[in-house]
Amino acid sequence: MARSYTLMQITTGGTMSKSYVLRSSLCLLAVALNCAALADEVQTRVLGNWLTEPKDGIIQISTAADGTLQGRIVGGNAPGKLDKENPDAAKRALPLRGQVIMSSLKYDGDGKWSGGSIYDPNSGSSYRCKIELNSDGSLKVRGFVGIALLGKSQRWTRYTGTSMDLPRAP
């Protein structure tokens, strides 16, 4: 009768010890926990307030209840501006400040999120969205229709100011 051997038995000439299996399992668990901690650390770095590229808005990126990222207007150079371009007539009387304009971004790894959407309050249009944390600490935000090739990117920078009211551009 043929006897089957495990790879460990063939390479070591014996059976796997219980302590070897336990040590291997603990190493794999440590690696998995370390990878999860690194992913959490990267995701934490994207949270907070960001100044949009035209420097007219402050967007606060936070974690939504479902674990995805969302972005809310928390400041800018037009504090009382209404959402006049919104395609939903009922929302046109609402102030832009406080509105969620970016939602449902899922972490893809390597400092990148995708699968979300972004609302442009200047046009009233919504687009698919992806973001990427750049090595210099800035955030690349890309809104697009269909495929990412058909879109526009902005470079947002971390906002560290204390006032949520920005001066109007000259």
GROMACS elastic network, one bead per residue, 0.5 to 0.9 nm:
[ bonds ]
;  ai    aj funct       b0    kb
    5     8     6  0.80453   500
    5     9     6  0.60239   500
    5    10     6  0.65651   500
    5    15     6  0.89599   500
    6     9     6  0.51917   500
    6    10     6  0.64171   500
    6    11     6  0.87887   500
    6    15     6  0.82539   500
    6    16     6  0.88361   500
    7    10     6  0.51262   500
    7    11     6  0.61711   500
    7    12     6  0.84786   500
    8    11     6  0.52332   500
    8    12     6  0.58405   500
    8    13     6  0.76646   500
    8    14     6  0.74362   500
    8    15     6  0.69564   500
    8    16     6  0.64327   500
    9    12     6  0.53789   500
    9    13     6  0.50819   500
    9    15     6  0.50997   500
    9    16     6  0.67735   500
   10    13     6  0.53053   500
   10    14     6  0.72225   500
   10    15     6  0.87706   500
   11    14     6  0.81028   500
   12    15     6  0.77354   500
   12    16     6  0.85158   500
   14    17     6  0.88545   500
   16    19     6  0.83734   500
   16    20     6  0.65591   500
   16    21     6  0.70570   500
   17    20     6  0.52347   500
   17    21     6  0.65292   500
   17    22     6  0.87340   500
   18    21     6  0.51839   500
   18    22     6  0.61646   500
   18    23     6  0.86169   500
   19    23     6  0.60226   500
   19    24     6  0.84662   500
   20    23     6  0.51233   500
   20    24     6  0.60438   500
   20    25     6  0.84744   500
   21    24     6  0.51360   500
   21    25     6  0.60522   500
   21    26     6  0.85661   500
   22    25     6  0.51032   500
   22    26     6  0.61316   500
   22    27     6  0.86262   500
   23    26     6  0.51045   500
   23    27     6  0.61779   500
   23    28     6  0.86801   500
   24    27     6  0.51117   500
   24    28     6  0.62550   500
   24    29     6  0.86057   500
   25    28     6  0.51610   500
   25    29     6  0.61516   500
   25    30     6  0.86168   500
   26    29     6  0.50125   500
   26    30     6  0.61111   500
   26    31     6  0.86404   500
   27    30     6  0.50565   500
   27    31     6  0.62279   500
   27    32     6  0.86488   500
   28    31     6  0.51268   500
   28    32     6  0.62007   500
   28    33     6  0.86292   500
   29    32     6  0.50924   500
   29    33     6  0.61217   500
   29    34     6  0.85109   500
   30    33     6  0.51303   500
   30    34     6  0.60426   500
   30    35     6  0.86010   500
   31    34     6  0.50715   500
   31    35     6  0.61921   500
   31    36     6  0.86559   500
   32    35     6  0.51624   500
   32    36     6  0.62554   500
   32    37     6  0.86369   500
   33    36     6  0.50640   500
   33    37     6  0.60955   500
   33    38     6  0.86162   500
   34    37     6  0.50103   500
   34    38     6  0.61777   500
   34    39     6  0.86532   500
   35    38     6  0.51272   500
   35    39     6  0.62667   500
   35    40     6  0.86663   500
   36    39     6  0.51065   500
   36    40     6  0.61827   500
   36    41     6  0.85951   500
   37    40     6  0.50435   500
   37    41     6  0.61033   500
   37    42     6  0.86978   500
   38    42     6  0.62703   500
   38    43     6  0.86142   500
   39    42     6  0.52101   500
   39    43     6  0.61911   500
   39    44     6  0.85836   500
   39   107     6  0.85521   500
   39   109     6  0.68944   500
   39   110     6  0.80474   500
   39   111     6  0.82128   500
   40    43     6  0.50580   500
   40    44     6  0.60480   500
   40    45     6  0.87082   500
   41    44     6  0.50664   500
   41    45     6  0.64073   500
   42    45     6  0.52095   500
   42    46     6  0.69664   500
   42   109     6  0.86755   500
   42   110     6  0.81045   500
   42   111     6  0.61708   500
   42   133     6  0.84859   500
   43    46     6  0.55277   500
   43    47     6  0.69477   500
   43   107     6  0.77347   500
   43   111     6  0.73461   500
   44    47     6  0.53619   500
   44    48     6  0.85661   500
   45    48     6  0.80073   500
   45   133     6  0.83749   500
   45   137     6  0.85505   500
   46    49     6  0.88448   500
   46    61     6  0.70893   500
   46    62     6  0.83288   500
   46   111     6  0.86117   500
   46   132     6  0.89849   500
   46   133     6  0.69271   500
   46   137     6  0.87699   500
   46   139     6  0.78881   500
   47    50     6  0.88474   500
   47    60     6  0.73654   500
   47    61     6  0.50218   500
   47    62     6  0.53561   500
   47    63     6  0.76758   500
   47    69     6  0.84496   500
   48    59     6  0.81113   500
   48    60     6  0.52760   500
   48    61     6  0.52449   500
   48    62     6  0.65984   500
   48   158     6  0.78278   500
   48   159     6  0.81669   500
   49    58     6  0.63082   500
   49    59     6  0.55378   500
   49    61     6  0.63137   500
   49    62     6  0.89540   500
   49    74     6  0.82251   500
   49   157     6  0.86943   500
   49   158     6  0.61647   500
   49   159     6  0.53069   500
   49   160     6  0.73851   500
   50    57     6  0.82107   500
   50    58     6  0.54558   500
   50    59     6  0.51576   500
   50    60     6  0.62184   500
   50    61     6  0.75631   500
   50   138     6  0.87965   500
   50   139     6  0.82951   500
   50   156     6  0.59965   500
   50   157     6  0.55011   500
   50   160     6  0.83178   500
   51    54     6  0.82455   500
   51    55     6  0.57956   500
   51    56     6  0.74434   500
   51    57     6  0.58963   500
   51    59     6  0.65066   500
   51    60     6  0.89944   500
   51    76     6  0.85849   500
   51   155     6  0.89073   500
   51   156     6  0.54908   500
   51   157     6  0.52896   500
   51   158     6  0.60870   500
   51   159     6  0.53167   500
   52    55     6  0.50568   500
   52    56     6  0.64261   500
   52    57     6  0.54982   500
   52    58     6  0.62998   500
   52    59     6  0.72482   500
   52   154     6  0.73799   500
   52   155     6  0.70732   500
   52   157     6  0.68858   500
   53    56     6  0.77195   500
   53    57     6  0.84687   500
   53   154     6  0.56652   500
   53   155     6  0.54297   500
   53   156     6  0.52225   500
   53   157     6  0.74866   500
   54    57     6  0.77650   500
   54   154     6  0.84683   500
   54   156     6  0.88229   500
   55    58     6  0.79452   500
   55    76     6  0.79995   500
   55    77     6  0.84767   500
   55   156     6  0.85553   500
   55   166     6  0.82342   500
   55   169     6  0.84382   500
   56    75     6  0.84869   500
   56    76     6  0.52229   500
   56    77     6  0.54177   500
   56    78     6  0.79890   500
   56   166     6  0.69351   500
   56   167     6  0.83559   500
   56   168     6  0.75635   500
   56   169     6  0.79501   500
   57    73     6  0.70234   500
   57    74     6  0.78584   500
   57    75     6  0.57351   500
   57    77     6  0.65843   500
   57    78     6  0.84362   500
   57   164     6  0.88252   500
   57   165     6  0.88184   500
   57   166     6  0.76554   500
   58    72     6  0.83783   500
   58    73     6  0.59464   500
   58    74     6  0.56994   500
   58    76     6  0.54704   500
   58    77     6  0.89943   500
   58   159     6  0.72617   500
   58   164     6  0.72285   500
   58   165     6  0.88447   500
   58   166     6  0.85480   500
   59    71     6  0.58343   500
   59    72     6  0.53444   500
   59    74     6  0.57587   500
   59    75     6  0.70512   500
   59    76     6  0.86483   500
   59   100     6  0.89746   500
   59   101     6  0.86116   500
   59   159     6  0.88329   500
   60    70     6  0.81178   500
   60    71     6  0.53375   500
   60    72     6  0.52261   500
   60    73     6  0.63792   500
   60    74     6  0.62470   500
   60    75     6  0.87958   500
   61    69     6  0.66754   500
   61    70     6  0.55716   500
   61    72     6  0.65977   500
   61   102     6  0.84408   500
   62    68     6  0.84877   500
   62    69     6  0.57140   500
   62    70     6  0.55641   500
   62    71     6  0.64005   500
   62    72     6  0.81868   500
   63    66     6  0.78880   500
   63    67     6  0.57228   500
   63    68     6  0.57038   500
   63    70     6  0.61509   500
   63    71     6  0.87367   500
   64    67     6  0.53464   500
   64    68     6  0.54324   500
   64    69     6  0.57321   500
   64    70     6  0.60194   500
   64   103     6  0.81051   500
   64   104     6  0.79865   500
   65    68     6  0.74788   500
   66    69     6  0.87102   500
   66   104     6  0.84070   500
   67   104     6  0.85309   500
   67   105     6  0.89848   500
   67   106     6  0.80173   500
   68   103     6  0.73838   500
   68   104     6  0.51723   500
   68   105     6  0.52365   500
   68   106     6  0.52417   500
   68   107     6  0.75854   500
   68   116     6  0.87162   500
   69   102     6  0.79233   500
   69   103     6  0.60785   500
   69   104     6  0.58582   500
   69   106     6  0.67076   500
   69   107     6  0.83367   500
   69   113     6  0.83746   500
   69   116     6  0.84243   500
   70   100     6  0.69724   500
   70   101     6  0.76139   500
   70   102     6  0.50778   500
   70   104     6  0.63030   500
   70   105     6  0.67838   500
   70   116     6  0.85736   500
   71    99     6  0.85587   500
   71   100     6  0.56467   500
   71   101     6  0.57964   500
   71   103     6  0.63849   500
   71   118     6  0.85434   500
   72    97     6  0.77967   500
   72    98     6  0.60176   500
   72    99     6  0.54657   500
   72   101     6  0.56997   500
   72   102     6  0.68687   500
   72   103     6  0.88787   500
   73    76     6  0.78853   500
   73    96     6  0.68177   500
   73    97     6  0.50397   500
   73    98     6  0.52808   500
   73    99     6  0.56646   500
   73   100     6  0.64723   500
   73   101     6  0.70353   500
   74    96     6  0.87271   500
   74    97     6  0.54405   500
   74    98     6  0.56750   500
   74    99     6  0.80785   500
   74   164     6  0.67439   500
   75    78     6  0.81192   500
   75    79     6  0.68567   500
   75    97     6  0.63074   500
   75    98     6  0.83881   500
   75   163     6  0.80902   500
   75   165     6  0.56820   500
   75   166     6  0.72698   500
   76    79     6  0.62791   500
   76    97     6  0.80699   500
   76   164     6  0.62072   500
   76   165     6  0.52220   500
   76   166     6  0.50367   500
   76   167     6  0.80431   500
   76   168     6  0.86963   500
   77   164     6  0.84396   500
   77   165     6  0.56343   500
   77   167     6  0.55299   500
   77   168     6  0.52730   500
   77   169     6  0.81458   500
   78    81     6  0.54135   500
   78    97     6  0.88725   500
   78   165     6  0.75213   500
   78   166     6  0.78303   500
   78   167     6  0.86957   500
   78   168     6  0.76922   500
   79    82     6  0.89427   500
   79    95     6  0.82494   500
   79    96     6  0.81661   500
   79    97     6  0.68468   500
   79   164     6  0.85148   500
   79   165     6  0.65756   500
   79   166     6  0.86728   500
   80    95     6  0.62463   500
   80    96     6  0.76802   500
   80    97     6  0.76498   500
   81    84     6  0.82848   500
   81    94     6  0.85885   500
   81    95     6  0.57238   500
   81    96     6  0.60412   500
   81    97     6  0.76893   500
   82    85     6  0.85641   500
   82    91     6  0.88020   500
   82    92     6  0.64723   500
   82    93     6  0.58978   500
   82    94     6  0.54933   500
   82    96     6  0.53836   500
   82    97     6  0.82976   500
   83    86     6  0.57157   500
   83    91     6  0.66886   500
   83    93     6  0.64210   500
   83    94     6  0.58143   500
   83    95     6  0.58667   500
   83    96     6  0.53194   500
   83   121     6  0.64145   500
   83   122     6  0.83751   500
   83   124     6  0.80038   500
   84    87     6  0.86157   500
   84    89     6  0.84630   500
   84    91     6  0.79122   500
   84    93     6  0.68108   500
   84    94     6  0.81863   500
   84    95     6  0.88716   500
   84    96     6  0.89589   500
   84   121     6  0.80780   500
   84   122     6  0.85597   500
   84   124     6  0.79717   500
   85    88     6  0.85773   500
   85    89     6  0.87799   500
   85    92     6  0.66846   500
   85   121     6  0.64549   500
   85   122     6  0.66321   500
   85   123     6  0.59005   500
   85   125     6  0.82731   500
   86    89     6  0.66986   500
   86    90     6  0.85986   500
   86    91     6  0.63752   500
   86    92     6  0.56031   500
   86   121     6  0.70270   500
   86   122     6  0.88911   500
   86   123     6  0.78449   500
   86   125     6  0.76256   500
   87    90     6  0.88050   500
   87    91     6  0.80698   500
   87    92     6  0.79624   500
   87   124     6  0.61071   500
   87   125     6  0.77981   500
   88    91     6  0.55637   500
   88    92     6  0.68869   500
   89    92     6  0.53900   500
   89    93     6  0.80344   500
   90    93     6  0.68751   500
   90    94     6  0.81833   500
   91    94     6  0.53627   500
   91    95     6  0.86334   500
   92    95     6  0.80641   500
   94    97     6  0.86601   500
   94    99     6  0.85807   500
   95    98     6  0.73049   500
   95    99     6  0.76084   500
   96    99     6  0.54778   500
   96   100     6  0.87808   500
   96   121     6  0.76676   500
   97   100     6  0.87842   500
  100   103     6  0.71916   500
  100   118     6  0.88613   500
  100   119     6  0.83528   500
  101   117     6  0.79755   500
  101   118     6  0.54519   500
  101   120     6  0.73411   500
  101   121     6  0.80387   500
  101   126     6  0.86676   500
  102   105     6  0.79392   500
  102   116     6  0.71294   500
  102   117     6  0.56321   500
  102   119     6  0.63580   500
  102   129     6  0.78866   500
  103   115     6  0.89056   500
  103   116     6  0.54391   500
  103   117     6  0.55598   500
  103   118     6  0.66514   500
  103   129     6  0.86210   500
  104   114     6  0.81652   500
  104   115     6  0.65659   500
  104   117     6  0.67092   500
  105   113     6  0.55747   500
  105   114     6  0.51284   500
  105   115     6  0.53858   500
  105   117     6  0.74419   500
  105   129     6  0.76883   500
  105   130     6  0.70590   500
  105   131     6  0.81460   500
  106   112     6  0.84700   500
  106   113     6  0.51595   500
  106   114     6  0.54889   500
  106   115     6  0.61534   500
  106   116     6  0.71551   500
  106   130     6  0.89311   500
  107   110     6  0.85789   500
  107   111     6  0.76612   500
  107   112     6  0.60948   500
  107   114     6  0.67360   500
  107   115     6  0.89085   500
  108   111     6  0.74906   500
  108   112     6  0.54722   500
  108   113     6  0.52979   500
  108   114     6  0.68394   500
  109   112     6  0.57094   500
  109   113     6  0.74200   500
  110   113     6  0.88569   500
  110   132     6  0.85753   500
  110   133     6  0.86509   500
  111   131     6  0.84372   500
  111   132     6  0.57054   500
  111   133     6  0.52333   500
  111   134     6  0.77311   500
  112   130     6  0.74853   500
  112   131     6  0.58680   500
  112   133     6  0.64776   500
  113   116     6  0.81148   500
  113   129     6  0.86517   500
  113   130     6  0.55688   500
  113   131     6  0.52876   500
  113   132     6  0.63454   500
  113   133     6  0.88326   500
  114   117     6  0.86329   500
  114   128     6  0.85110   500
  114   129     6  0.62995   500
  114   131     6  0.64869   500
  114   132     6  0.87244   500
  115   128     6  0.70793   500
  115   129     6  0.65693   500
  115   130     6  0.66236   500
  116   127     6  0.85923   500
  116   128     6  0.58629   500
  116   129     6  0.50772   500
  116   130     6  0.64865   500
  117   126     6  0.67334   500
  117   127     6  0.54601   500
  117   130     6  0.78031   500
  117   143     6  0.76348   500
  117   144     6  0.89774   500
  118   125     6  0.85466   500
  118   126     6  0.55630   500
  118   127     6  0.53238   500
  118   128     6  0.62099   500
  118   129     6  0.56897   500
  118   130     6  0.87910   500
  118   142     6  0.88511   500
  118   143     6  0.65738   500
  119   122     6  0.89329   500
  119   123     6  0.86498   500
  119   124     6  0.69353   500
  119   125     6  0.58769   500
  119   127     6  0.63780   500
  119   128     6  0.88657   500
  119   143     6  0.87661   500
  120   123     6  0.57083   500
  120   124     6  0.56250   500
  120   125     6  0.54636   500
  120   126     6  0.60970   500
  120   127     6  0.79712   500
  121   125     6  0.71788   500
  121   126     6  0.87148   500
  122   125     6  0.81054   500
  123   126     6  0.87068   500
  126   143     6  0.84229   500
  126   144     6  0.89304   500
  126   145     6  0.89130   500
  127   143     6  0.54697   500
  127   144     6  0.54041   500
  127   145     6  0.58518   500
  127   146     6  0.86477   500
  127   151     6  0.87175   500
  128   142     6  0.82247   500
  128   143     6  0.55858   500
  128   144     6  0.52781   500
  128   145     6  0.61453   500
  128   146     6  0.74490   500
  128   147     6  0.85356   500
  128   148     6  0.82657   500
  129   141     6  0.72555   500
  129   142     6  0.55921   500
  129   144     6  0.63175   500
  129   145     6  0.88356   500
  129   148     6  0.82363   500
  130   140     6  0.83094   500
  130   141     6  0.61686   500
  130   142     6  0.54379   500
  130   143     6  0.68254   500
  130   144     6  0.86107   500
  130   148     6  0.83252   500
  131   139     6  0.67827   500
  131   140     6  0.54569   500
  131   142     6  0.61438   500
  131   143     6  0.88281   500
  132   138     6  0.85908   500
  132   139     6  0.57375   500
  132   140     6  0.50985   500
  132   141     6  0.67276   500
  132   142     6  0.86391   500
  133   136     6  0.82984   500
  133   137     6  0.64432   500
  133   138     6  0.61709   500
  133   140     6  0.63976   500
  133   141     6  0.89315   500
  134   137     6  0.54079   500
  134   138     6  0.53266   500
  134   139     6  0.57386   500
  134   140     6  0.68070   500
  135   138     6  0.73549   500
  136   139     6  0.87299   500
  137   157     6  0.74544   500
  137   158     6  0.75745   500
  138   155     6  0.65192   500
  138   156     6  0.57822   500
  138   158     6  0.66312   500
  139   154     6  0.81133   500
  139   155     6  0.55897   500
  139   156     6  0.50054   500
  139   157     6  0.63374   500
  139   158     6  0.81205   500
  140   153     6  0.65902   500
  140   154     6  0.58580   500
  140   156     6  0.63859   500
  141   152     6  0.83562   500
  141   153     6  0.54482   500
  141   154     6  0.52541   500
  141   155     6  0.62989   500
  141   156     6  0.71565   500
  142   148     6  0.75211   500
  142   151     6  0.67495   500
  142   152     6  0.56302   500
  142   154     6  0.64526   500
  142   155     6  0.88470   500
  143   148     6  0.75013   500
  143   150     6  0.86031   500
  143   151     6  0.55234   500
  143   152     6  0.56230   500
  143   153     6  0.64352   500
  143   154     6  0.86430   500
  144   147     6  0.65063   500
  144   148     6  0.53955   500
  144   149     6  0.74015   500
  144   150     6  0.55513   500
  144   152     6  0.63981   500
  144   153     6  0.86031   500
  145   148     6  0.70700   500
  145   149     6  0.85468   500
  145   150     6  0.59254   500
  145   151     6  0.62943   500
  146   149     6  0.84083   500
  146   150     6  0.70059   500
  146   151     6  0.87234   500
  147   150     6  0.57408   500
  147   151     6  0.77850   500
  148   151     6  0.58555   500
  148   152     6  0.84689   500
  149   152     6  0.84756   500
  156   159     6  0.88791   500
  159   162     6  0.87160   500
  161   164     6  0.76806   500
  162   165     6  0.89848   500
  163   166     6  0.71974   500
  166   169     6  0.88792   500
  167   170     6  0.88150   500
